[in-house]
Amino acid sequence: MSGISGMFNTGRLALSANQKGLETISHNIANVNTPDYSRQEVVLTTTPPVVGAPGQTGTGVQVSEIRRVVNRFIENQVTSGESSYGQLEAEAGLLSRVELAFTDGNGTGLNLSLSQFFAAIQDVSNNPSDTSARSVLLERAKNLSQQFVTTDTQFKQVRIDADQEISGILGEINQFASQIATLNNRIKEMTISGQNPNDLLDERQGLINKVAERIDIQTIEDTFGQVTLFVGNGKTLVEGSIFGSLVGVPGSDNDGFVNISYDPGNVSSRTDITTAIKNGRLKGLLDIRDTTVPSYINRLDQLATGVINEVNQQHGAGYGLDGTTANDFFSPLTPTARALTANTGTGVVTVTVANAALLTFDEYDLSLSGTNYTITNRSTGAASTPGALPQTFEGLTVTLSSGSPIAGDIFRISAHKNSAASMAVSLTDPDKIAAATTAAGTPGDNGNAILMAEIQNKTLSALGSETLQVSYGGIVGDVGIGTRTAQRGLTIETSLREQLKNVRQETSGVSLDEEMAGIIKFQRAYQAAAKIITTADEMFQVILSMKR
C-alpha cells in the first residue's frame, strides 16, 4: 500500500506502537517498588516494505515483542547467593543463642558456680567443724548442679527450636513448589500462544529464589519456558506442572528429630536426602541441630561427669562428722546403652560403673558379629573383641540383661551422656560431708577436704589431661570462635548479596529517570504520528475538493 492511504496506515501503526511503548512504561513505573519485578521494554521492528518504482517504500513500524530486561548470569548468581545467605543467617542466629548460655549474667554463670563450689570446699577445709560452712557447701553444690541442668536445657532448646523451624521450612518449600508448578503451566500456555509471560516469569523467579534461600537447588528450563527444580542430588522437586514434596520423618537415632525425605507422591518411595543438603537455611539448621550443639552438649556432659566422678571418688574416701564414709556427694553416674533403630534383635544391654578411676568419657559401639561382641571406642577407633557378655572395659561393665541380639546389632554406650541434665546433689546432711581422712580425725581433720579442693586444679585424663576450668574455658572459647566466624561470614555474604542485587537492579530494575525520558520519547513520536495522519487527511480533502 502506497500513497495517501499508505500514509494513513503508517501513521496508524506508529500511533499503536508508541501507545504500546507508553503502556509498557506506565507498567514499569507502577511496579517500581514491586519485589522481583524486571523492567520491560517494547521491541520495535519495521513492517514489510512495498515493492515499487523507484524502489521499496516503507510501510511503518510494529511491536514484535514486549520482553523482560534480564541478565541470566546475574539472575543465577542471585539465586545461588540466596542459599549461602540462608545457611549463614541460620547458623549465626542460633550460635548467638548458644553463646548466651555461657554468659555469666547476674552472677549465675557456670564458671562462677564452679569457682564458688570449690571455694566453699576450701572454706570447709579451713574449718571442718563449722556446720554453717558445710551448709553453704551443700548450697553451692546445688547451685552448680542447677547451672549444669540449666545450660544443658538451653542447649537442647536450641535443638528443639531448630527442629521446629526445619519442619516449618519444609512446609514453605512445598508451598513454593506447588506455586512454581502452577506458574510453569501458565507460562507454557502463554508461550505456545506466542506471548511473552513476563510478569509470570518474574513471579516464578521470586519463588525460585525463596526456595534457594531455604535449600540448595539446581534448575533447567525447557523450550516452553517451564523450569525444573532439583534438590538433594537430583531429586525432582518440580517438573512442569508436577511437583513433589519434602517431609520431615522423625529419626529415633537422632533424639526423635526429623530427617528430611523427598516424597515424589508415594510414601513407599520416599528417599532420605538429609545428608545431600549442602546449602541454604536448612543446611545451617541441620548443622547446628545435629553437629554443632550436640558437640557442645557432649563436652558439657563430659565436664559434668568430671566433676561428679572426681568429687564422688574423693568424697567417698573420707569421713563425715557422723563417722560415715563411702558416701556419694553427687548422685552417682548412670551409664547408658542405647540400641540403634537398625537393630533387628530383641537384646537389651545394661551398663554399670566397674571402676570410676578408669572411665574415659568416650562413647562406644558394642556390636555383635556371629557369637562375638566387638567394642569400639568412637573417639579413638580402638576396637577389641572380648567374646561373650558380660565384659568389663575402661571402667564399665556391660551385661546382656534380656532378649537375644542378632548379628549386626549395635548398642551405643556412654558413661557421661545426660550427666549435665541429671546432675544433682546426693547429700542432704551437712554432717555427712567427708572432710576428714580418718574417722578418728573428726571433727578437726581436714585432709580429705583439702584433696577435694585440689580437684579444681587437677588435670583429668578423661578430659584430655585438662583441668575442669580449662575444659570449661575451651568450650566457651570454641562457642565464641564459632559464633564470631558465623557472624563474619554472614556479614560478608550479606554484602555480596546486596552487591548482586544492586547489579541486578542496574540491569533489570526500573529507573524513574529513564522511564520519564522514555515517556517524552514515545509521547513526541505519538504526536508526530498523529500529525502524519492529520496531514494525510488534509491531502485527501484537497483531492476530494478538486473532483467537485
C-alpha positions in Angstrom: 0.0 0.0 0.0 1.4 3.4 -1.0 0.2 7.0 -1.5 -2.1 8.8 0.9 -3.7 5.5 2.1 -0.2 4.2 2.9 0.5 7.4 5.0 -2.7 6.8 6.9 -1.7 3.2 7.6 1.8 4.1 8.6 0.6 6.7 10.9 -1.9 4.3 12.4 0.8 1.7 13.1 3.1 4.4 14.6 0.3 5.5 16.9 -0.3 1.9 18.0 3.4 1.2 18.5 4.1 4.3 20.5 1.0 3.8 22.5 2.2 0.3 23.4 5.5 1.9 24.4 3.7 4.3 26.8 1.7 1.4 28.2 4.8 -0.6 28.9 6.5 2.4 30.6 3.4 3.0 32.7 3.6 -0.7 33.8 7.2 -0.2 34.7 6.5 2.9 36.8 3.6 1.2 38.6 5.9 -1.6 39.6 9.0 0.5 40.6 8.7 -0.9 44.2 7.5 -4.4 43.4 9.9 -7.0 44.6 11.5 -9.3 41.9 10.0 -7.2 39.1 12.1 -6.9 35.9 11.8 -3.9 33.7 10.0 -4.5 30.4 10.6 -2.8 27.1 8.9 -2.9 23.7 10.9 -4.2 20.8 10.1 -2.2 17.6 10.7 -3.5 14.1 9.8 -2.2 10.7 6.9 -3.7 8.8 7.5 -5.3 5.3 8.0 -2.7 2.6 6.1 -2.2 -0.6 8.0 -3.0 -3.7 7.6 -0.4 -6.5 9.3 2.3 -8.5 11.7 3.9 -8.0 12.3 1.4 -5.1 10.8 -0.1 -1.9 8.6 2.1 0.2 8.5 1.6 3.9 5.1 0.8 5.5 5.7 1.7 9.1 6.5 0.1 12.5 5.3 -2.8 14.6 5.8 -4.1 18.1 7.4 -7.5 17.7 7.5 -8.3 21.4 7.5 -6.9 24.9 10.4 -8.5 26.8 11.9 -8.6 30.2 15.3 -6.9 30.6 17.3 -9.6 32.5 20.8 -10.9 32.6 20.6 -14.7 33.1 24.0 -14.9 34.6 23.3 -12.3 37.2 19.9 -14.0 37.9 21.7 -17.3 38.5 24.2 -15.6 40.8 21.5 -14.0 42.9 19.7 -17.4 43.2 23.0 -19.1 44.3 23.8 -16.3 46.7 20.4 -16.8 48.4 21.4 -20.3 49.5 24.7 -19.2 51.1 23.0 -16.3 52.8 20.2 -18.6 54.2 22.7 -21.0 55.7 24.9 -18.4 57.4 21.9 -16.4 58.7 20.6 -19.6 60.4 24.0 -20.5 61.8 24.7 -17.0 63.2 21.3 -16.7 64.8 21.4 -20.0 66.6 25.0 -19.8 67.6 24.3 -16.4 69.3 21.7 -18.2 71.4 24.3 -20.9 72.3 26.7 -18.2 73.3 24.2 -16.7 75.6 24.0 -20.0 77.6 27.6 -19.3 78.8 27.0 -15.6 79.6 27.7 -15.1 83.3 24.8 -12.6 83.6 23.6 -11.7 87.1 26.3 -13.8 88.7 24.7 -17.1 87.7 27.1 -18.4 85.1 28.6 -21.9 85.1 32.1 -20.6 85.5 31.2 -18.6 88.6 29.3 -21.6 90.0 32.3 -23.9 89.6 34.5 -21.3 91.4 32.1 -20.8 94.2 31.7 -24.6 94.7 35.4 -25.2 95.2 35.7 -22.0 97.3 33.1 -23.5 99.6 35.1 -26.7 99.8 38.1 -24.7 100.8 36.1 -22.9 103.5 35.1 -26.3 104.9 38.8 -27.4 104.9 39.7 -24.2 106.8 37.1 -25.0 109.5 35.9 -28.6 109.1 33.8 -28.5 112.3 31.8 -25.4 111.2 28.3 -26.6 110.3 27.4 -23.3 108.6 30.4 -23.7 106.2 29.2 -27.2 105.4 25.6 -25.9 104.8 27.0 -23.3 102.4 28.9 -26.0 100.5 25.8 -28.0 100.0 24.0 -24.9 98.8 26.9 -24.1 96.4 26.8 -27.7 95.1 23.1 -27.4 94.4 23.7 -24.1 92.5 26.4 -25.8 90.5 24.1 -28.7 89.7 21.3 -26.4 88.7 23.6 -24.4 86.5 24.6 -27.5 84.6 21.0 -28.5 84.2 20.1 -25.0 83.0 22.9 -24.8 80.5 22.0 -28.3 79.2 18.4 -27.2 78.9 19.3 -24.1 76.9 21.4 -26.1 74.5 18.7 -28.7 74.0 16.1 -25.9 73.5 18.2 -24.6 70.6 18.0 -28.0 69.0 14.2 -28.2 69.6 13.7 -24.7 68.1 15.9 -25.6 65.1 13.9 -28.8 64.5 10.6 -26.9 64.7 11.9 -24.3 62.2 13.1 -27.1 59.9 9.5 -28.5 59.8 8.1 -25.1 59.1 10.6 -24.5 56.3 9.7 -27.8 54.7 6.1 -26.6 54.5 7.2 -23.4 52.9 9.2 -25.2 50.3 6.3 -27.4 49.4 4.0 -24.4 49.1 6.5 -22.6 46.8 6.9 -25.8 44.7 3.2 -26.0 44.2 3.0 -22.4 43.1 6.0 -22.8 40.7 4.3 -25.8 39.1 1.2 -23.8 38.6 3.1 -20.9 37.1 5.0 -23.4 34.9 1.7 -24.5 33.4 0.5 -20.9 32.8 3.9 -19.9 31.3 3.8 -22.9 28.9 0.3 -22.0 27.7 1.2 -18.3 27.1 4.5 -19.3 25.3 2.7 -21.7 23.0 0.2 -18.9 22.1 3.1 -16.7 21.1 3.1 -14.4 24.2 5.9 -13.4 26.5 4.7 -14.2 30.0 6.9 -11.5 31.6 5.1 -10.9 34.8 4.7 -14.7 35.4 8.4 -15.2 34.8 9.2 -12.6 37.4 6.8 -14.1 39.9 8.3 -17.5 39.4 11.9 -16.3 39.7 11.0 -14.7 43.0 9.6 -18.1 44.2 12.7 -19.9 43.0 14.9 -17.5 45.0 12.8 -18.2 48.1 13.3 -21.9 47.6 17.0 -21.4 47.1 17.3 -19.4 50.3 15.9 -22.5 52.2 17.7 -25.3 50.3 20.3 -25.6 47.5 18.7 -26.3 44.1 19.6 -26.9 40.5 17.4 -25.6 37.7 17.0 -26.2 34.0 14.5 -24.5 31.6 12.8 -26.2 28.6 11.7 -24.6 25.3 8.3 -23.8 26.6 9.8 -21.7 29.4 9.0 -24.3 32.1 11.6 -24.7 34.8 12.6 -28.0 36.5 13.9 -27.8 40.1 16.2 -30.5 41.6 17.1 -30.9 45.2 19.2 -33.4 47.1 21.4 -34.9 44.5 19.0 -34.9 41.6 15.6 -35.4 43.2 12.9 -33.6 41.1 11.0 -31.2 43.2 9.2 -29.5 40.3 8.9 -30.6 36.7 6.4 -28.8 34.5 3.1 -28.8 36.4 4.1 -31.7 38.6 5.7 -31.3 42.0 6.9 -33.5 44.8 7.4 -32.5 48.4 9.8 -32.6 51.3 8.7 -34.2 54.5 10.2 -34.5 58.0 10.5 -38.0 59.3 11.4 -38.4 63.0 14.6 -40.4 63.5 14.9 -42.3 66.7 18.7 -42.4 66.4 18.7 -38.6 66.5 16.7 -38.0 69.6 13.5 -38.0 67.6 14.4 -35.0 65.5 13.2 -35.1 61.9 15.3 -36.2 59.0 14.4 -34.8 55.6 12.9 -37.1 53.0 11.9 -36.5 49.4 8.4 -37.7 48.6 7.5 -37.9 44.9 3.9 -38.5 45.8 4.2 -42.1 47.1 5.1 -42.7 50.8 6.7 -46.0 49.9 9.1 -44.2 47.5 10.4 -41.7 50.0 14.2 -41.1 50.0 16.2 -39.6 52.8 18.1 -36.6 51.5 19.3 -35.1 54.8 23.0 -35.6 54.1 22.6 -34.5 50.5 21.6 -31.0 51.5 24.6 -28.8 51.1 23.4 -25.2 51.4 20.5 -23.0 52.3 18.8 -22.3 55.6 18.0 -26.0 56.1 21.7 -26.8 55.9 22.5 -24.2 58.6 19.8 -25.5 60.9 20.7 -29.2 60.3 24.4 -28.5 61.1 23.6 -26.6 64.3 21.0 -29.1 65.4 22.8 -32.3 64.6 26.5 -31.4 64.8 27.5 -28.2 66.5 25.1 -28.1 69.5 25.4 -31.9 70.2 29.2 -31.5 70.3 28.8 -28.8 72.9 26.3 -30.9 74.9 28.7 -33.8 74.8 31.5 -31.6 76.2 29.2 -30.2 78.8 28.3 -33.8 79.8 31.9 -34.7 80.0 32.6 -31.7 82.2 29.7 -32.5 84.5 30.9 -36.2 84.6 34.4 -35.0 85.5 33.0 -33.0 88.5 30.7 -35.8 89.6 33.2 -38.6 89.2 36.2 -36.9 90.8 34.3 -35.4 93.7 32.5 -38.6 94.4 35.7 -40.7 94.4 37.5 -38.4 96.7 34.5 -37.8 99.0 33.8 -41.5 99.3 37.3 -42.0 100.6 36.8 -39.6 103.6 34.7 -39.5 106.7 31.9 -37.2 107.8 31.3 -35.7 111.3 28.9 -38.5 111.9 31.6 -41.1 111.2 30.1 -42.4 108.0 32.2 -43.0 104.8 31.8 -44.2 101.2 29.0 -41.6 100.7 28.5 -40.1 97.2 28.5 -36.3 97.2 26.6 -36.0 93.9 24.1 -38.6 92.5 26.2 -41.4 91.0 26.8 -41.7 87.3 24.2 -43.6 85.3 25.9 -45.0 82.1 23.6 -45.5 79.1 23.3 -48.2 76.5 21.0 -47.4 73.5 20.0 -49.9 70.9 20.2 -48.4 67.4 16.9 -48.4 65.4 18.5 -50.6 62.7 18.8 -53.5 65.2 16.7 -56.5 64.3 17.2 -58.4 67.5 15.5 -58.1 70.9 18.6 -57.7 73.1 18.7 -55.2 75.9 22.1 -54.2 77.3 22.8 -52.6 80.7 25.9 -50.8 81.7 27.3 -50.1 85.2 30.4 -48.4 86.5 33.0 -51.0 87.5 35.9 -48.7 88.3 35.3 -44.9 88.3 39.0 -44.2 88.1 39.3 -45.8 84.6 36.4 -44.0 82.9 37.3 -42.2 79.7 34.0 -40.3 79.0 34.2 -41.5 75.4 31.3 -43.2 73.5 31.5 -46.9 72.5 29.7 -49.1 70.0 29.1 -52.6 71.1 28.4 -54.7 68.0 27.5 -58.4 67.6 29.3 -60.4 64.8 28.4 -64.1 64.9 28.7 -65.0 68.5 31.4 -62.5 69.4 30.9 -58.9 70.6 33.2 -56.1 69.4 33.7 -53.0 71.5 34.8 -49.9 69.5 35.8 -46.6 71.0 34.1 -44.0 68.8 36.7 -41.3 69.6 39.9 -43.3 69.2 38.7 -46.0 66.9 40.3 -48.6 69.1 38.5 -51.9 69.0 38.6 -55.2 70.9 36.6 -58.5 70.5 36.3 -59.8 74.0 33.7 -62.6 73.3 30.5 -63.2 75.2 28.9 -60.8 77.7 29.3 -59.7 80.4 32.5 -57.8 79.8 34.4 -55.1 81.6 36.4 -52.4 79.8 37.7 -48.9 80.6 35.8 -48.7 83.9 32.5 -50.1 82.6 30.8 -53.4 82.8 28.4 -54.4 80.0 25.7 -57.1 80.6 23.1 -58.6 78.4 20.1 -58.2 80.6 17.4 -59.6 78.4 16.4 -60.6 74.9 18.5 -62.0 72.0 20.7 -59.8 69.9 21.2 -60.7 66.2 24.4 -60.4 64.3 24.8 -56.8 63.1 23.0 -55.3 66.1 24.8 -52.2 67.6 24.4 -50.7 71.1 25.8 -47.2 71.8 27.4 -47.0 75.2 28.3 -43.9 77.2 29.3 -43.2 80.8 28.7 -39.5 80.5 25.7 -38.9 78.3 23.0 -36.8 80.0 25.1 -36.2 83.1 24.6 -32.5 82.9 20.8 -32.9 82.6 20.6 -35.2 85.5 23.2 -33.7 87.8 22.0 -33.4 91.4 23.4 -33.4 95.0 23.1 -36.7 96.8 24.0 -35.4 100.3 21.3 -33.7 102.4 23.0 -33.8 105.8 25.9 -31.4 106.3 27.4 -33.8 108.9 28.0 -36.4 106.2 30.4 -34.1 104.2 33.6 -36.1 104.4 36.2 -33.6 105.3 38.3 -36.0 107.4 40.8 -38.5 106.2 40.0 -40.9 109.0 37.1 -41.5 111.4 39.4 -40.8 114.3 40.4 -37.5 113.0 36.9 -35.9 113.1 35.9 -33.1 113.7 39.2 -31.3 113.2 40.7 -33.4 110.4 40.5 -31.5 107.0 42.8 -33.8 104.9 40.1 -35.1 102.6 38.5 -31.6 102.2 41.9 -30.3 101.0 42.2 -33.2 98.5 38.6 -32.4 97.3 39.5 -28.7 96.9 42.6 -29.6 94.8 40.3 -31.3 92.2 39.7 -27.8 90.8 43.3 -27.6 89.5 43.8 -31.3 88.9 44.4 -32.4 85.3 42.0 -35.2 84.4 42.9 -37.7 81.8 39.2 -38.2 81.0 39.1 -34.5 80.0 42.1 -34.7 77.7 44.5 -34.0 80.6 42.9 -30.7 81.2 41.6 -29.2 84.5 37.9 -28.5 84.9 38.4 -24.8 84.5 40.5 -25.2 81.4 38.0 -27.7 79.9 35.1 -25.2 80.6 37.2 -22.4 79.1 37.8 -24.5 76.0 34.0 -24.9 75.4 33.4 -21.2 75.9 36.2 -20.3 73.6 35.1 -22.7 70.8 31.5 -21.4 71.1 32.8 -17.8 70.8 35.0 -18.6 67.9 32.2 -20.4 66.1 29.8 -17.5 66.7 32.3 -14.9 65.5 33.1 -16.9 62.4 29.5 -17.3 61.5 28.8 -13.6 62.1 31.7 -12.6 60.0 30.6 -15.0 57.2 27.1 -13.6 57.4 28.4 -10.0 57.2 30.5 -10.8 54.1 27.6 -12.8 52.5 25.2 -10.0 53.2 27.5 -7.5 51.5 27.9 -9.8 48.4 24.1 -10.4 48.3 23.5 -6.6 48.3 26.1 -6.1 45.6 24.5 -8.8 43.4 21.1 -7.2 43.9 22.4 -3.8 43.0 24.0 -5.2 39.8 20.6 -6.8 39.0 18.9 -3.5 39.8 21.2 -1.7 37.3 20.2 -4.2 34.6 16.6 -5.1 35.4 15.4 -2.5 37.8 13.1 0.4 37.0 14.8 3.8 36.8 12.3 6.6 37.0 14.6 9.0 35.2 14.9 6.6 32.3 11.2 5.9 32.2 10.5 9.7 32.2 12.8 10.1 29.2 11.0 7.2 27.5 7.7 8.9 28.1 8.9 12.0 26.4 10.3 9.9 23.5 7.1 8.0 22.9 4.9 11.0 23.5 6.7 13.0 20.9 6.6 10.1 18.4 2.9 9.6 19.1 2.3 13.3 18.4 4.3 13.2 15.2 2.4 10.1 14.1 -0.9 11.9 14.8 0.4 14.8 12.7 1.1 12.4 9.8 -2.5 11.2 9.9 -3.7 14.8 10.1 -1.6 15.8 7.1 -2.7 12.8 5.1 -6.3 13.7 5.9 -5.8 17.2 4.7 -4.2 16.0 1.5 -7.1 13.6 0.9 -9.5 16.5 1.4 -7.7 18.6 -1.2 -8.1 15.8 -3.7 -11.8 15.4 -2.9 -12.3 19.1 -3.4 -10.7 19.0 -6.8 -13.3 16.5 -8.1 -16.3 18.6 -7.3 
